[in-house]
Amino acid sequence: MELLISLLSGAVGGNAAGKLIGKLDQGTLINSIAGIVGGGVGGQLLSMVGAGGLADGGMDIAGIIGQVASGGVGGGVVLAIVGVVRNALAK
C-alpha cells in the first residue's frame, strides 16, 4: 500500500512541478512517468534511511503523510532532472 501511495503522489508531484516550472514541463504523460519513477525512488529512499514511523509501513496519518511527501518531492526532482536533460539535448 505504501508503494502505491508513493507512486500516485509522485505522479501528482511530477505534474505539479511541470506546471509550476514551465521550462521543465514535458507534457502530462512524461511528467506522470517521471513522477511515478521519482515517487517510487523517493518512497524507497525514505524506507532505506529508516525515517522513524514514516517509513515503517504503518497506516497511521504520519506514515501516509510521509509517503505522500516523499513521493511528491521525488516526482518533482526526477521531473526536474528529465526536463534539464531534455532541454540541454534540444539545443
Sequence and secondary structure as in RCSB ss.txt:
>XXXX:A:sequence
MELLISLLSGAVGGNAAGKLIGKLDQGTLINSIAGIVGGGVGGQLLSMVGAGGLADGGMDIAGIIGQVASGGVGG
GVVLAIVGVVRNALAK
>XXXX:A:secstr
 HHHHHHHHHHHHHHHHHHHSGGG   HHHHHHHHHHHHHHHHHHHHHTT GGGSS   SHHHHHHHHHHHHHHH
HHHHHHHHHHHHHHH 
